[in-house]
């Protein structure tokens, strides 16, 4: 099983967990109240394919419900997509979430990698990527946008030449937009009908509900139909289905999140830049990739855990090493504590 963020010790409540990239403002109160009522209906089966959730999402996104598929978290849909298409060659833009590679390997695909460069702040160089596509002739190109763990976002105008190239060779773009709710950037959703695109989304991050497992995918209707032929029934439980309209309608929570997030992210970035012996990568989302110019990730993680702080080491990401860590934007008290301890560690 791949390594991921998240602290699971018995002292969880005492730990400032910077390893998980979810909204630290917590679960919306409106959702908690709605789920209390839903618990009384647990004796009923949920909808077999979550049609009500897809219809609500379709209205929210301005697309037809038949262009949407629901998943028990976004990860289920990564594996479903891989085993549905079973592509011979898959090109993955690295470093990135390691479940993509695992899913396509399980499906029997040959995995190829295009590595972004730290010297270029891990940004995709369009001509280099197109050259790689020419060399490999992949069936699927995988991009996480904004990318985990680098936080880099690739704008639509830069992706268009790549999409044209993929269309020429009848290949697909699998783009994971799970963190786009934290970025003031445009989605590829308007291009779904024009290109062979499958867009992965998650409600986990922005609404702080990883335990509910709510993910969804967007694509052409024939792609969604193909996925549904292999999808198990009832993978979306009734609590998750009830949550979708409640969360999407909670505009107050989203406004509160955006107002808090932009201020706190800037504060954390400014403070991190002033810490010696680290390099902070600019991010378009709710976490930062940091290169350690002193020490290593495992030593730092042990040091911080003794201070009740948990971070994500990045040695398992393709193209990175134990010189990299990833930290999420947390509340001010926790961010200040992290900054204090990082300064102390780098000074010792």
N, C-alpha and C positions, 0 to 999 in steps of 0.2 A: 504494500500500500504506500502511495506517495506521501511525503511529509507535507503538512500544511500548517498554517498558523492556528493559534488557539491554545490557551492554557487550561489543563484539565486536572490540576492538583486539588487536594481537599481544601486548600486555603484559597480557592478561586476568588472568593469575595474580597480578599485582602490584596489581590494582585492588580496592578495597573497593566492591563493587557494591551500592549501596542502591536501585537502580532496579528490581530484581526482587523480587517478594513471595513468595519461597520460603523454606523452612526452612533456615537457615544451618548447622544441625547436619550437613547432608549426607546422602548416600544411605545407607540402613540397611545395615549389614554383612551381615545375613542375605540381603538382596536380591542383593548383589554375588556372594555364594557361589552362590545359586540360579541366577543368570544365567550364571555360568561353566559350569555343567552344561548349561544350556539351549542354549548355543552349539554344543554337539556335535550338536544335533538340528535345526540350521538347514536341512538338506536337505529337511525335510518342510514342506508347506504348513500354515499355521495354520488353525484352524477358520474357516469362511467367515463366520460371524456372531458368533463369540466366545461361544458358549453356555455354556461352562464358567465364564467370567468373570462372566456375568450370573447364573448360579446361585449362585456364591459371594457376589456382591454382594447378591442377594436374601435369602440366609440372614443376612447381616450386618446388613441394613437392616430385616429383618422384612417383606419384601414378595415378591410373585411375580416370577420372572424375566421373565415376559411384560410386566411394567410397566417394564422397563429396556431401554435401548438404549445400546450402547457406541460411543464415537467416538474418532477419532485426535486426541485432545485435545478439550477442551470446545468449541473454536472450530469444529471441523467440524460439531458438532451445532447451533450457532447458525445456520450457513448452511443446513444440512439442514432445520431447522425452518422457516426463512423461505421456502425454495422449495417446501416441502411444503404449507404453509398458504396461501401467497401472499395474505396479508390486504390488503385495500384500504387500511385505515388502521391505523397503529401509533403508539401513544403511549409515549414513552420518558421515564422519570424521570431527569433530568439534575442535575449532571454525572455521567457514568458511562463505562464501557468503550465505546470508539467502534466496535467491531466489530458491535454490535447494529444501529446505524444503517446501516452499510455493507451488512450482510447483507440487511436488509429492502429497502433501496434496490435492490440487485441483483435482488431478487425482484419488483420493480415496485411496492412499497408506497409510499404517501404517509406521510411521517414527521412526527409532531407531538411537541412537547416540553413536559414539565412541569418547571419549574426549581425545585429546592429553594434555600433562601436561606441565605447565609452568616450573616446576623443571627439565624437560627434554628438555627445549627449544622448546616445542610444536612439537617435532619430533615424527613421527609414530613409535611405537614399534611393530615390525612385529609380534612377537609371541602373544602379547596382542590382536592385531587386528584380527589375525587368530582365537584366542580363542573366540573373540566376534562373529565372523562369524559362528563358530561352534554352539554357543549358540542360535543365532537368525535365521540362515539359510536364509539370505536375497535373494531376487531376483536381487537386484541392490546394488552395493557399490558405493558411490559417494566420489571422492577425487578431491580437487583443487590442482594443482601442476604446478608451485609454488602456495602455498596457500595464499589466501586472507582471513584474514588480517595479518597472522603471517610471511609471506615471506619465509616459510620453503619449501624446495624442497626435494622430496623423489626420490632417484636414482632408475634406472630400476632394478638393481640387488636386491634391497630390495622389489621392487614391484612384482618380479617374483614369489616368494612363495605365495603371495596373489593371483596372477593371476591363479596359479595352483590350489589353493583351490577353487576359484570361478568356474573354469572349472569343478572341481569334482562335484559341486552341481548345475551345469548348470546355473550359475548366471552371471550377466553382471557387467563390470566396466565402470562407467561413470567418465571420467577424464577431468577436465577443465584445459586446458593449455593456458588460455588467456594471462598469463604474461610470458610465456616461452621465448618470444623474448628478454626479458631483462636479462635472465639467460643463462649463457654459459653451458647449460645442454642438454642432449639428450631427444628427444621426444619419445613417445610410438608408433609413426606412423609405424615403421617397424614391429610392432607386431600385427597390426590390423587384418591381415588375419589368424593369429594363435590363437588368443583369442577373446572372446566376449567383445571387447572394443569399446566404442564410445568416440571419442576425440573432445572436444569443443575448438575452437580457435576464437580469435578476432583480427581484424586489427585496432581496436579503439585505443589501448594503445600505441603501438610503433609509429604509424603514426599520432597520435593526431587528430583523425577524429570522435569523438563520435557522432557528429551531422549527419554523413552519415549512421550510423548503418550498419556496415559490420561485420558479424560473419559467421563462417562456421563450419561444423561438418564433422568428418571422421570416417568411420566404414565399416564393411563388406557390400557388395552390397545388401544382403537381408535386412540388417538393414536399409540402406538408402532407399531402395525401400519401406519398411514398413512406414518409416517416410513421404515419399512423398505422400503416399495414404491419409494422413490426413492434409498435408500442404496446406494452402491457396495459390492460384496463385498470381503472381505479388507482392510478399512481398519485392522484391529487386527493388529499383527504378533505373532509367537509370543513374543517377549521381553516385550512388554506384557501378554499374556495370562498368562504364567507369573508375572508380578509381582503380579497382583491378589491371589491368595490369600496369597502371602508377606507382602505389606504389611499386609493386613487382620489377619493373625494375629500381627503383631509388636507385641504390647501393650507390651513393654519400651521400644521406640522411642517409642511414643506417650506413655507416662508420662514418659519423659525429656524429650520435647519440651514437654509441658505444664508440667512443673516449672520448666524453664529459661525458657520463653517468658514466663510471667506475671511472673517476677522481672525479667527483662531489659527487657520492655516498660515496666514501671513506672519502672525506672531511667531509661530513655531519655526517657520523657514528663516526668518530674520535672526532668531536666536541660534539656530543650528549653524548658520553660516559663520557665526563668530566663535565657534568652538574650534580650537586648534586640532590638527591631525585628523580631520575628517573632510570628505568632499560630499556635498549634498547635490543630488540631481534635481533640477527643477521639475515640478510635477503638475499635471493638469487634473489631478484627482486627490483623494483624501489620504494619501500616504506618500512617504518619501523613501527613495532608495539612497542609501548612504554607503560610501566607500571609506573603509578604515585605513588611514595612512599609518596607524600605529596599532599593534596588537592584532587580534583576529576575532571573528564573530563569536566563536564558541566561548572564548575567554571572557569577552564582554558580556555575553548572555548570562554566564554564571555569576559574574560580578553584579549585574543588575538584578538578577533573580534574588540575590541575598538582600537587595534593597526593595524587594516586593515589586519589581518591574520586569515585565516579560517582553522580549522582542523576537522578531523573526530573523533567523540567520538565513542567508541566501545561497549556501554552498550547494544546494540541490538543484538550482536553476542552471540550465544549459547556458554556458557563456559567462557565468559568474563564478565566485569562489568564496572561501571563508573570510574574505576581506570585505564582504558586503553584508549589510543588514537592511531590513525594511521596517519602518515604523509608521504607524497610523496616526492621524491627527486625533487627539483625545481632548478632554476638557482642560481648562487652564491649569487647575491645580496639579493634574497629572503631568501635563506638558512641562510645567515648571520644575517638577520633581525630576523628570527625565533629563532635562537640560542641566540641572545642578549635578546630577550623578555622572553624566557624560563628561562634563567639564572636569570633574574630580578624577575620573578614570584616565582621561587623556593627559592630565597633569602629572599623575603618579609615575 
